[in-house]
Amino acid sequence: MLTLDVLDSIELSKRPWGQIAVASSFLMPNYRLPPSKTEIRFEGAEHIAEDRPVIYAMNHTDRYNYWPFQYRLWREYGQYTTTWVKGKYYNKAAIRAFMIKMNNLAVPSRGYLITADAAQVLGHAPRDKTYRILRRAIDANITDTRQVRQEAADEGVLSEVVPILDTARDMLGLRFDPNRQNYLEAMFELFGKMMERFVELNEEALSKGLNILVFPEGTRAKRLSDGKPGLAQMALRMNATVVPVGCNGSDELYPGDSPLSKGGEVVYRIGEPMTPEGALAQFQIDEHFTPFTHDAEDRYGEVFAEMTDLVMDRINDLLDPKYQRGGDSEVIEGTKRFI
């Protein structure tokens, strides 16, 4: 699981040997030799920043669509990345160790924390009704669990919600005692501590010269879907440059779950950097704030939303028509996103 202890133990490397080992021993022969020969094309390569680390914002068409991008950055520019990934990839020890060696950072989203903690209590993922009740209360900054209990009773899931609210436990690294604080208060504390560490790790990444790679959609979809505000919050907090990237064709290299490319061409269109002094100047926040907190979202939510929309518009402009917004696109919903 992704816990406080796991986040505290992560050390980012300027030259992540995990990325180098995978790129040279696995990706290189897979991309360069037939029958899986893969062409990785950069359009707008002049926008690759060579003087400073940036945040790359990319659409997420398939499970591995960032691998060719990272490979080309390493081969031609000697650059490395720290990639935001879902917390569920840290649920199994072997995959968690691999992700950490690859300099990947699991995002401790509210949805993940609710689902992973509930799964530990129940022995299985919570029902979608249970998840939605808990998520609504946390998103609304509610601290009184009586409302949660009433909604659970109305929805017929009280028997599942009660053990989540009343069981003393290790809540993903935070000791939860229902006699000392209620579930909602504990979850707010856990989320705050985890996000504080997550911000520190992102600041460490930039300070070490690592680019940060983010999928603003927060899930995979062939067509571009709406972006989440996390990227905007982090970029504004760190005064970072955001470079939009449109990934085209990777879903045909990786049509399923196999990490082996089937061969073909993937085109990454790299947009003009969005700098704090340029395209992002209108969104800059002059005072210190803590990303992902209710306080920041209450005070600057519109700013985060407007910047997110602009970034997504820039990505959309870099995509072939079949990957642009519009039409039907399967987006994973509910607790399946987290477990």
C-alpha positions as CSV (number, residue, x, y, z in Angstrom):
1,M,0.0,0.0,0.0
2,L,0.9,3.6,-0.3
3,T,1.5,4.7,3.3
4,L,3.1,7.6,5.1
5,D,6.1,5.5,5.8
6,V,6.5,4.6,2.1
7,L,6.4,8.3,1.1
8,D,8.9,9.2,3.8
9,S,11.3,6.5,2.6
10,I,11.4,7.7,-1.0
11,E,14.7,9.2,-2.2
12,L,14.8,10.6,-5.7
13,S,17.9,10.1,-7.8
14,K,19.4,12.6,-10.3
15,R,20.4,9.6,-12.4
16,P,17.7,7.0,-11.7
17,W,19.4,3.6,-12.4
18,G,16.1,2.0,-12.7
19,Q,15.1,4.1,-15.7
20,I,18.6,3.6,-17.2
21,A,18.5,-0.2,-16.7
22,V,15.0,-0.6,-18.2
23,A,15.7,1.7,-21.1
24,S,19.0,0.1,-22.1
25,S,18.2,-3.6,-21.4
26,F,14.5,-3.7,-22.3
27,L,13.3,-0.7,-24.3
28,M,16.3,-0.3,-26.6
29,P,16.1,-3.8,-28.1
30,N,12.3,-3.7,-28.2
31,Y,12.2,-0.3,-30.0
32,R,15.2,-0.9,-32.3
33,L,14.9,-4.4,-33.6
34,P,12.3,-6.0,-35.9
35,P,9.5,-7.1,-35.8
36,S,8.7,-4.5,-33.0
37,K,10.8,-1.7,-34.4
38,T,9.4,1.5,-33.1
39,E,9.9,5.0,-34.4
40,I,9.6,7.7,-31.8
41,R,9.1,11.1,-33.4
42,F,9.3,14.5,-31.6
43,E,7.6,17.4,-33.3
44,G,8.4,20.7,-31.7
45,A,11.6,19.4,-30.3
46,E,12.9,22.9,-30.0
47,H,10.6,23.2,-27.0
48,I,12.5,20.6,-25.0
49,A,14.0,22.6,-22.2
50,E,17.7,22.0,-21.8
51,D,18.5,24.7,-19.3
52,R,16.0,23.9,-16.6
53,P,13.6,21.2,-15.5
54,V,9.9,21.6,-16.3
55,I,6.6,19.9,-15.8
56,Y,5.5,18.0,-18.9
57,A,1.7,17.6,-19.2
58,M,0.6,14.8,-21.5
59,N,-2.6,13.0,-22.5
60,H,-2.8,9.4,-21.3
61,T,-4.0,7.0,-24.1
62,D,-2.6,3.8,-22.8
63,R,-0.7,2.1,-19.9
64,Y,2.8,2.7,-21.3
65,N,2.5,5.9,-23.5
66,Y,5.2,7.7,-21.4
67,W,7.9,5.0,-22.0
68,P,8.9,6.1,-25.5
69,F,8.9,9.7,-24.4
70,Q,11.2,9.0,-21.5
71,Y,13.4,6.8,-23.7
72,R,13.9,9.6,-26.3
73,L,14.5,12.2,-23.6
74,W,17.3,10.0,-22.2
75,R,18.8,9.0,-25.5
76,E,19.0,12.4,-27.1
77,Y,19.0,14.8,-24.2
78,G,20.3,12.9,-21.2
79,Q,17.3,13.9,-19.3
80,Y,15.3,12.0,-16.7
81,T,11.8,12.3,-15.3
82,T,9.8,11.8,-12.1
83,T,6.3,10.6,-13.2
84,W,3.1,10.9,-11.2
85,V,1.4,7.5,-11.1
86,K,-1.7,6.2,-9.3
87,G,-1.4,5.0,-5.7
88,K,-2.7,1.6,-6.7
89,Y,0.6,0.7,-8.3
90,Y,2.1,0.8,-4.9
91,N,-0.3,-1.8,-3.5
92,K,2.0,-4.8,-4.2
93,A,5.5,-4.8,-2.8
94,A,7.4,-5.9,-5.9
95,I,5.7,-3.3,-8.2
96,R,6.1,-0.6,-5.5
97,A,9.8,-1.3,-5.3
98,F,10.0,-1.1,-9.1
99,M,8.1,2.2,-9.2
100,I,10.4,3.8,-6.6
101,K,13.5,2.7,-8.5
102,M,12.0,4.3,-11.6
103,N,11.7,7.6,-9.8
104,N,7.9,7.5,-10.0
105,L,5.8,9.2,-7.5
106,A,2.4,7.9,-6.4
107,V,-0.2,10.6,-6.0
108,P,-2.0,10.1,-2.6
109,S,-5.4,11.3,-3.9
110,R,-8.4,11.4,-1.6
111,G,-10.0,8.7,-3.7
112,Y,-7.1,6.4,-3.3
113,L,-6.8,6.9,0.5
114,I,-10.5,6.4,1.1
115,T,-10.6,3.2,-1.1
116,A,-7.3,1.7,0.1
117,D,-8.1,2.3,3.8
118,A,-11.6,0.9,3.5
119,A,-10.3,-2.2,1.7
120,Q,-8.0,-2.9,4.6
121,V,-10.9,-2.7,7.0
122,L,-13.4,-4.7,4.9
123,G,-11.1,-7.1,3.2
124,H,-12.4,-5.9,-0.2
125,A,-12.9,-2.7,-2.1
126,P,-15.9,-0.7,-0.8
127,R,-19.0,-0.6,-2.8
128,D,-19.4,2.4,-5.1
129,K,-22.2,3.8,-2.9
130,T,-20.0,3.6,0.2
131,Y,-17.2,5.3,-1.6
132,R,-19.4,8.1,-2.9
133,I,-20.8,8.8,0.6
134,L,-17.4,9.1,2.1
135,R,-15.9,11.0,-0.8
136,R,-18.8,13.6,-0.7
137,A,-18.2,14.2,3.0
138,I,-14.5,14.7,2.6
139,D,-14.7,16.9,-0.5
140,A,-17.3,19.1,1.3
141,N,-14.9,19.3,4.4
142,I,-17.5,17.8,6.7
143,T,-16.3,16.6,10.0
144,D,-19.5,15.3,11.6
145,T,-20.0,11.6,10.8
146,R,-23.7,11.7,11.8
147,Q,-24.4,12.9,8.2
148,V,-22.4,10.0,6.8
149,R,-24.2,7.5,8.9
150,Q,-27.6,8.8,7.9
151,E,-26.7,8.8,4.2
152,A,-25.3,5.3,4.5
153,A,-28.6,4.1,6.1
154,D,-30.6,5.8,3.4
155,E,-28.5,4.1,0.7
156,G,-28.5,0.7,2.4
157,V,-24.8,0.5,3.1
158,L,-24.7,1.3,6.8
159,S,-23.3,-2.2,7.6
160,E,-20.3,-1.5,5.4
161,V,-19.8,2.1,6.5
162,V,-19.9,1.5,10.3
163,P,-16.7,-0.6,10.5
164,I,-14.9,2.0,8.4
165,L,-16.0,4.7,10.9
166,D,-15.6,2.8,14.1
167,T,-12.6,0.4,13.8
168,A,-9.3,1.5,15.4
169,R,-6.4,0.8,13.1
170,D,-3.3,1.9,11.3
171,M,-4.8,4.1,8.7
172,L,-2.1,3.9,6.0
173,G,0.6,5.0,8.4
174,L,-1.6,7.2,10.7
175,R,-2.8,5.6,14.0
176,F,-6.6,6.1,14.0
177,D,-8.4,5.9,17.4
178,P,-12.1,6.6,17.0
179,N,-12.2,7.6,20.7
180,R,-9.8,10.4,20.0
181,Q,-11.0,11.7,16.6
182,N,-13.6,10.6,14.1
183,Y,-12.9,9.0,10.8
184,L,-13.3,12.2,8.8
185,E,-10.9,14.2,11.0
186,A,-8.4,11.3,10.7
187,M,-8.7,11.2,7.0
188,F,-8.1,14.9,6.7
189,E,-5.0,14.6,8.9
190,L,-3.7,11.7,6.8
191,F,-4.3,13.4,3.5
192,G,-2.6,16.6,4.8
193,K,0.5,14.7,5.9
194,M,0.7,12.7,2.7
195,M,0.3,15.7,0.5
196,E,2.9,17.7,2.5
197,R,5.4,15.0,1.7
198,F,4.3,14.7,-1.9
199,V,4.9,18.4,-2.4
200,E,8.4,18.1,-0.8
201,L,9.2,15.3,-3.2
202,N,8.1,17.3,-6.3
203,E,10.2,20.2,-5.1
204,E,13.1,17.9,-4.6
205,A,12.7,16.5,-8.1
206,L,13.0,20.0,-9.7
207,S,15.9,20.9,-7.4
208,K,17.8,17.8,-8.7
209,G,17.1,18.7,-12.3
210,L,14.5,16.1,-12.9
211,N,11.6,16.9,-15.2
212,I,8.1,16.0,-13.8
213,L,5.7,14.2,-16.1
214,V,2.0,14.5,-15.3
215,F,-1.1,13.1,-16.9
216,P,-3.7,15.8,-15.9
217,E,-6.6,13.6,-16.8
218,G,-5.8,11.4,-13.9
219,T,-6.9,8.3,-15.9
220,R,-6.5,6.7,-19.3
221,A,-8.7,7.5,-22.2
222,K,-8.1,7.4,-26.0
223,R,-9.8,10.8,-26.4
224,L,-8.7,13.7,-24.2
225,S,-11.0,14.1,-21.2
226,D,-11.2,16.8,-18.6
227,G,-8.1,17.6,-16.6
228,K,-7.8,17.6,-12.8
229,P,-6.5,20.7,-10.9
230,G,-3.5,18.9,-9.3
231,L,-1.0,19.9,-12.0
232,A,-2.0,23.6,-11.8
233,Q,-1.7,23.6,-8.0
234,M,1.7,22.1,-8.0
235,A,3.0,24.2,-10.9
236,L,1.8,27.4,-9.3
237,R,3.2,26.4,-5.9
238,M,6.7,25.7,-7.4
239,N,6.6,28.6,-9.9
240,A,7.3,26.0,-12.6
241,T,7.1,26.0,-16.4
242,V,4.5,23.6,-17.9
243,V,5.2,22.1,-21.3
244,P,2.1,20.5,-23.0
245,V,2.7,17.3,-24.9
246,G,0.3,15.6,-27.3
247,C,0.9,11.8,-27.6
248,N,-0.3,10.3,-30.9
249,G,-0.2,6.6,-31.8
250,S,1.1,5.0,-28.6
251,D,-2.2,3.1,-28.1
252,E,-1.4,1.2,-31.3
253,L,2.1,0.3,-30.0
254,Y,0.5,-0.8,-26.7
255,P,-3.0,-1.9,-27.4
256,G,-3.3,-4.1,-24.3
257,D,-1.4,-4.7,-21.0
258,S,1.8,-6.0,-22.5
259,P,4.8,-3.8,-21.9
260,L,6.3,-4.9,-25.3
261,S,5.7,-2.4,-28.1
262,K,4.1,-4.1,-31.2
263,G,6.1,-1.7,-33.4
264,G,5.1,1.3,-35.5
265,E,5.3,5.1,-34.9
266,V,4.4,7.3,-32.0
267,V,4.4,11.1,-32.5
268,Y,4.9,13.4,-29.5
269,R,4.0,17.0,-30.4
270,I,5.7,19.3,-27.9
271,G,4.0,22.6,-27.4
272,E,5.4,26.0,-26.5
273,P,6.5,26.2,-22.9
274,M,4.0,27.9,-20.6
275,T,6.1,30.0,-18.3
276,P,5.2,31.8,-15.1
277,E,6.2,35.0,-16.9
278,G,4.3,34.2,-20.0
279,A,1.2,32.1,-20.6
280,L,0.8,31.4,-16.8
281,A,1.4,34.9,-15.6
282,Q,-2.4,35.6,-15.2
283,F,-2.7,32.6,-12.8
284,Q,0.2,33.4,-10.4
285,I,-0.6,33.5,-6.7
286,D,1.5,36.0,-4.7
287,E,1.2,34.3,-1.3
288,H,2.3,30.9,0.0
289,F,-0.3,28.2,-0.2
290,T,-0.4,24.5,0.4
291,P,-1.6,22.5,-2.7
292,F,-4.4,20.0,-2.5
293,T,-5.9,21.5,0.7
294,H,-9.4,22.7,1.2
295,D,-8.1,26.1,2.1
296,A,-6.2,26.4,-1.2
297,E,-9.1,25.0,-3.2
298,D,-11.7,27.3,-1.6
299,R,-9.5,30.4,-2.1
300,Y,-8.0,29.7,-5.5
301,G,-10.3,27.0,-7.0
302,E,-11.3,29.2,-10.0
303,V,-7.7,30.0,-10.7
304,F,-6.7,26.3,-10.7
305,A,-9.7,25.4,-12.9
306,E,-8.9,28.1,-15.5
307,M,-5.3,27.2,-15.7
308,T,-6.2,23.5,-16.0
309,D,-8.6,24.3,-18.9
310,L,-5.8,26.3,-20.7
311,V,-3.3,23.4,-20.3
312,M,-5.9,20.9,-21.6
313,D,-6.7,23.2,-24.6
314,R,-3.0,23.3,-25.4
315,I,-2.7,19.5,-25.2
316,N,-5.8,19.2,-27.4
317,D,-4.3,21.3,-30.1
318,L,-1.3,18.9,-30.3
319,L,-3.4,15.8,-30.9
320,D,-4.6,14.1,-34.1
321,P,-8.4,14.4,-34.5
322,K,-9.0,10.8,-33.2
323,Y,-7.4,11.7,-29.9
324,Q,-8.9,15.1,-29.4
325,R,-11.9,15.9,-27.2
326,G,-15.3,14.7,-28.4
327,G,-17.0,11.5,-29.2
328,D,-17.1,8.5,-26.9
329,S,-14.1,7.5,-24.8
330,E,-14.0,4.9,-22.1
331,V,-13.0,6.5,-18.7
332,I,-12.5,4.3,-15.7
333,E,-14.9,5.3,-12.9
334,G,-15.6,4.4,-9.3
335,T,-13.3,2.5,-7.0
336,K,-11.8,0.5,-9.9
337,R,-9.5,3.5,-10.4
338,F,-7.8,2.9,-7.0
339,I,-7.6,-0.8,-6.4
